[in-house]
Amino acid sequence: MCNVEAQQKSEQSASATTSFPATVMVGSREVPVGSELEYRVWNALRECYDPEIPVNIVDLGLVYEMKVDEEITGEANVFIRMTLTAPGCGMGPMIAADVKRRASMVHGVANVMVDLVFDPIWNVAMMSEAAKLMLNLP
């Protein structure tokens, strides 16, 4: 009985110290967050902007997927699948490099891979409501 009580206390204190939300808004989608490191990477990605649009890539909905492999503590691998507002955007390599740089700066991240994709094609409906307001879109 004592072991069960100790385990319950341990689980309660672990959940009490969790300092990241269960989900984050990525454009118009709500995405589950699995760890504090993943939450910090999402925050780092909010610092990346398309140079022609004054809204970060997360609120624009340009990040389709982000996975964090934390199998080795302190040496996480981050995989980001993202798009651009237009397939012919000449700033694509620069934006992808900025995404990689900012994600790499997060403490605990060792490697970052950014995959630029164009399926599905990005559209305005993928943006967060806040991003639409900033750009005066309906």
Secondary structure, DSSP 8 states (H G I E B T S, - for coil): -HHHHHHHHHHHHHHHH--S-SEEEETTEEEE--SHHHHHHHHHHTT-B-TTSSSBHHHHT-EEEEEEE-SSTT-EEEEEEE--SSTT-TTHHHHHHHHHHHHHTSTTEEEEEEEE--SS---GGGS-HHHHHHTT--
